[in-house]
């Protein structure tokens, strides 16, 4: 298995809803990432988990809450989002946090629309 | 201030010719660089990497060149194929952490 699987592929939520994005990989990668990508912009890093511990939080608002229950799973809990949070949310993994010599594997993303 | 720049928003190349995508960075502490390729409605996929200890890395039709003194890297695709049409992002980091992405270059390979 050489994939990063993200569910759901599409999500529409209201500003008062609570929802979660899920990401799963079974490649034995120990670093996992959440990116946010707005239309026609490059993916922006949100969070990095390394060995199941949050190692980087790129000043992301608290309405986004990441969780890494185990080395294969990464969740992003969403609460009280704003319409401007609508974007493609990408999960990625790599063998370890250094990334040296090892490529990143990205999921296909969750297209989130906040109404 | 953009730390990673891709000054050509788009590039068109004839099939079979060479595509050269350029990337400049400002932070001399960056030591590890990636190129991503992104098709519409998909996540960016890793293409090729280069560490600052090298000045060239090759993988099939894709070669990345790094000029540390000029803080410049380039991606060469030879020969270009229509399936290579996509947006290409350059990304830079220090020790593989906290990548900073460029704005991307849209490559169109014309049959």
HADDOCK unambig.tbl for C-alpha pairs under 7 A between the chains (distance, minus, plus):
assign (segid A and resid 41 and name CA) (segid B and resid 103 and name CA) 6.19 0.50 0.50
assign (segid A and resid 42 and name CA) (segid B and resid 89 and name CA) 6.95 0.50 0.50
assign (segid A and resid 42 and name CA) (segid B and resid 101 and name CA) 6.31 0.50 0.50
assign (segid A and resid 42 and name CA) (segid B and resid 102 and name CA) 6.85 0.50 0.50
assign (segid A and resid 42 and name CA) (segid B and resid 103 and name CA) 5.66 0.50 0.50
assign (segid A and resid 42 and name CA) (segid B and resid 104 and name CA) 6.61 0.50 0.50
assign (segid A and resid 90 and name CA) (segid B and resid 43 and name CA) 6.44 0.50 0.50
assign (segid A and resid 97 and name CA) (segid B and resid 96 and name CA) 6.87 0.50 0.50
assign (segid A and resid 97 and name CA) (segid B and resid 97 and name CA) 6.62 0.50 0.50
assign (segid A and resid 98 and name CA) (segid B and resid 95 and name CA) 5.83 0.50 0.50
assign (segid A and resid 98 and name CA) (segid B and resid 96 and name CA) 4.60 0.50 0.50
assign (segid A and resid 98 and name CA) (segid B and resid 97 and name CA) 6.13 0.50 0.50
assign (segid A and resid 99 and name CA) (segid B and resid 96 and name CA) 4.71 0.50 0.50
assign (segid A and resid 100 and name CA) (segid B and resid 96 and name CA) 5.97 0.50 0.50
assign (segid A and resid 103 and name CA) (segid B and resid 46 and name CA) 5.95 0.50 0.50
assign (segid A and resid 104 and name CA) (segid B and resid 46 and name CA) 5.68 0.50 0.50
assign (segid A and resid 105 and name CA) (segid B and resid 45 and name CA) 6.55 0.50 0.50
assign (segid A and resid 105 and name CA) (segid B and resid 46 and name CA) 6.52 0.50 0.50
assign (segid A and resid 106 and name CA) (segid B and resid 43 and name CA) 6.14 0.50 0.50
assign (segid A and resid 106 and name CA) (segid B and resid 44 and name CA) 6.49 0.50 0.50
assign (segid A and resid 106 and name CA) (segid B and resid 45 and name CA) 5.92 0.50 0.50
assign (segid A and resid 107 and name CA) (segid B and resid 43 and name CA) 6.03 0.50 0.50
assign (segid A and resid 108 and name CA) (segid B and resid 42 and name CA) 5.10 0.50 0.50
assign (segid A and resid 108 and name CA) (segid B and resid 43 and name CA) 4.51 0.50 0.50
assign (segid A and resid 109 and name CA) (segid B and resid 42 and name CA) 6.87 0.50 0.50
assign (segid A and resid 109 and name CA) (segid B and resid 43 and name CA) 5.78 0.50 0.50
